[in-house]
């Protein structure tokens, strides 16, 4: 009987532990131009569990890439990031997002133009909305610009639809095509011009005292 009770207690502890881990996970959704690039830039950050390319912000259920790129659905190419807040805070994730987009361009990103490529931070709740606004103000201050110069839209969450399978992990599975696209689109050149040494990093803001 004692052994049976011990086994049951162990099972409960394991189950309870897995529930705690699952409960600790959080999700963020960002649009920042080509989702191949943004997925690649965010998915390997310490504390990020996974990143999925997809579509958010539109008015059509289960949109296809053809529909979204045709500007018929109101969706933006977006990336859903699942992360462990004990290992990476939402504020740190936001900084990495900012350093991987052109915050002054609200009409698309880099060589990709149109509504489906607009930069958007989709916030899941009031806490994320507050953190996103603080980060936008910090980004502006860091860049020596007024808040009004920042053209990234902040909006409440919308349904997220995963993109087709061939879009997932595109950078890793299609290295040559991805590298050529990223270079020819001028993404990194523009990031370097805007952010300098801070480009593509999640390092602390240089000119603000935002909580890390």
C-alpha positions as CSV (number, residue, x, y, z in Angstrom):
1,X,0.0,0.0,0.0
2,X,2.8,2.4,0.9
3,X,4.5,1.7,-2.4
4,X,1.2,2.4,-4.3
5,X,0.8,5.7,-2.4
6,X,4.4,6.6,-3.3
7,X,3.8,6.0,-7.0
8,X,0.6,8.0,-6.9
9,X,2.4,10.9,-5.2
10,X,5.2,10.8,-7.7
11,X,2.7,10.9,-10.6
12,X,0.9,13.9,-9.0
13,X,4.2,15.7,-8.6
14,X,5.2,15.0,-12.2
15,X,1.8,16.0,-13.5
16,X,1.7,19.1,-11.3
17,X,5.2,20.1,-12.4
18,X,4.4,19.8,-16.0
19,X,1.3,21.9,-15.4
20,X,3.4,24.6,-13.7
21,X,5.8,24.6,-16.7
22,X,3.0,24.9,-19.1
23,X,1.4,27.7,-17.1
24,X,4.6,29.7,-17.1
25,X,4.8,29.8,-20.9
26,X,3.7,33.0,-22.5
27,X,3.0,34.0,-26.1
28,X,3.8,37.2,-28.1
29,X,2.8,38.0,-31.7
30,X,4.8,40.4,-33.9
31,X,4.6,41.5,-37.5
32,X,7.8,42.9,-38.9
33,X,7.9,42.4,-42.7
34,X,8.9,39.0,-44.1
35,X,8.0,36.4,-41.5
36,X,10.8,34.2,-42.7
37,X,13.3,36.8,-41.4
38,X,11.5,37.7,-38.2
39,X,11.0,34.0,-37.3
40,X,14.7,33.4,-37.8
41,X,15.7,36.5,-35.8
42,X,13.6,35.6,-32.8
43,X,13.4,31.8,-32.5
44,X,17.0,31.3,-31.3
45,X,16.9,33.8,-28.4
46,X,17.6,32.2,-25.0
47,X,14.2,31.6,-23.4
48,X,12.3,31.3,-26.7
49,X,10.6,28.0,-26.9
50,X,9.5,28.3,-30.6
51,X,8.5,30.8,-33.2
52,X,5.8,30.1,-35.9
53,X,5.3,32.1,-39.1
54,X,1.7,33.0,-39.8
55,X,-0.9,35.7,-40.3
56,X,-2.7,37.9,-37.9
57,X,-4.9,41.1,-37.9
58,X,-7.2,40.3,-40.7
59,X,-10.9,39.4,-41.3
60,X,-10.7,36.0,-43.0
61,X,-10.4,32.7,-41.2
62,X,-7.5,30.4,-42.2
63,X,-6.1,32.7,-44.9
64,X,-3.6,31.4,-47.4
65,X,-0.4,33.0,-48.4
66,X,-1.8,33.9,-51.8
67,X,-4.8,35.7,-50.1
68,X,-2.6,37.6,-47.7
69,X,0.1,38.6,-50.2
70,X,-2.8,39.7,-52.5
71,X,-3.7,42.3,-49.8
72,X,-7.3,40.9,-49.7
73,X,-7.7,39.9,-46.1
74,X,-6.2,42.6,-43.9
75,X,-3.7,40.3,-42.4
76,X,0.0,41.0,-41.7
77,X,2.7,38.4,-42.0
78,X,3.4,37.7,-38.4
79,X,5.4,35.5,-36.0
80,X,3.9,33.9,-32.9
81,X,6.6,33.5,-30.3
82,X,6.2,31.1,-27.3
83,X,8.6,31.9,-24.5
84,X,9.5,31.2,-20.9
85,X,9.3,34.5,-18.9
86,X,11.6,33.1,-16.3
87,X,14.4,33.0,-19.0
88,X,13.5,36.0,-21.2
89,X,11.1,38.8,-20.2
90,X,8.5,40.2,-22.6
91,X,10.4,43.6,-22.4
92,X,13.6,41.9,-23.5
93,X,11.8,40.2,-26.3
94,X,10.3,43.5,-27.4
95,X,13.8,45.0,-27.6
96,X,14.9,42.2,-29.9
97,X,11.8,42.9,-32.0
98,X,12.6,46.6,-32.3
99,X,16.2,46.0,-33.2
100,X,15.1,43.7,-36.1
101,X,12.6,46.1,-37.7
102,X,12.7,49.6,-39.3
103,X,10.5,51.5,-36.8
104,X,10.1,54.5,-39.1
105,X,8.5,52.6,-41.9
106,X,4.8,52.0,-41.5
107,X,4.1,51.2,-45.2
108,X,5.9,47.8,-45.2
109,X,9.4,46.7,-44.3
110,X,12.6,47.0,-46.3
111,X,11.9,45.9,-49.9
112,X,8.5,44.4,-49.0
113,X,5.7,47.0,-49.4
114,X,2.0,46.9,-48.6
115,X,-0.4,46.3,-45.8
116,X,0.6,42.7,-45.3
117,X,4.2,43.7,-44.5
118,X,3.3,46.5,-42.0
119,X,5.0,46.3,-38.6
120,X,2.6,45.6,-35.8
121,X,2.9,44.5,-32.2
122,X,-0.2,42.5,-31.2
123,X,-0.6,42.6,-27.5
124,X,-2.4,39.8,-25.6
125,X,-3.5,41.8,-22.5
126,X,-3.1,45.1,-20.6
127,X,0.3,44.2,-19.2
128,X,1.7,43.5,-22.7
129,X,0.0,46.7,-24.1
130,X,1.7,48.8,-21.3
131,X,5.1,47.1,-22.0
132,X,4.8,47.6,-25.7
133,X,4.0,51.3,-25.3
134,X,6.9,51.8,-22.9
135,X,9.2,50.0,-25.4
136,X,8.0,52.2,-28.3
137,X,8.8,55.3,-26.2
138,X,12.1,53.9,-25.3
139,X,12.9,53.0,-28.9
140,X,12.1,56.6,-29.9
141,X,14.2,58.1,-27.2
142,X,17.1,55.7,-28.0
143,X,17.0,56.9,-31.6
144,X,16.7,60.5,-30.7
145,X,13.3,60.8,-32.2
146,X,9.8,61.9,-31.0
147,X,7.4,59.1,-30.2
148,X,5.3,60.2,-33.2
149,X,8.2,59.1,-35.5
150,X,7.6,55.5,-34.6
151,X,5.3,53.9,-37.1
152,X,5.0,50.4,-35.7
153,X,1.3,49.9,-34.8
154,X,0.4,48.7,-31.3
155,X,-2.9,46.8,-31.2
156,X,-4.8,44.2,-29.3
157,X,-4.5,40.6,-30.2
158,X,-6.2,39.1,-33.2
159,X,-6.6,35.5,-34.2
160,X,-3.2,34.0,-35.4
161,X,-3.2,31.5,-38.2
162,X,-0.1,29.5,-38.9
163,X,1.3,29.8,-42.4
164,X,1.6,26.9,-44.7
165,X,4.2,24.2,-43.8
166,X,6.7,25.3,-46.4
167,X,7.1,28.7,-44.7
168,X,8.1,27.3,-41.4
169,X,11.8,27.3,-40.5
170,X,12.4,28.6,-44.0
171,X,15.8,30.1,-43.2
172,X,17.1,26.8,-41.9
173,X,15.6,24.6,-44.6
174,X,16.4,26.9,-47.6
175,X,19.6,28.6,-46.5
176,X,20.8,29.8,-50.0
177,X,17.5,31.2,-51.1
178,X,16.9,32.8,-47.7
179,X,20.3,34.4,-47.6
180,X,19.9,35.8,-51.1
181,X,16.5,37.2,-50.4
182,X,17.6,38.8,-47.1
183,X,20.6,40.4,-48.7
184,X,18.8,41.6,-51.9
185,X,16.0,43.0,-49.8
186,X,18.5,45.2,-47.9
187,X,17.2,44.2,-44.5
188,X,20.5,44.1,-42.6
189,X,21.9,47.2,-44.3
190,X,18.8,49.2,-43.2
191,X,18.9,47.7,-39.7
192,X,22.6,48.7,-39.3
193,X,21.8,52.2,-40.6
194,X,19.0,52.7,-38.1
195,X,20.3,50.9,-35.0
196,X,24.1,50.8,-35.4
197,X,25.8,48.3,-33.1
198,X,22.5,47.6,-31.4
199,X,21.0,46.1,-34.6
200,X,19.7,42.5,-34.2
201,X,20.3,42.5,-30.5
202,X,18.2,42.6,-27.3
203,X,20.6,44.7,-25.4
204,X,19.4,47.3,-23.0
205,X,18.2,50.7,-24.2
206,X,21.1,53.1,-24.3
207,X,19.3,56.4,-23.3
208,X,16.5,55.2,-21.2
209,X,15.9,53.7,-17.8
210,X,13.1,51.3,-18.8
211,X,12.9,48.3,-16.4
212,X,14.8,45.4,-18.0
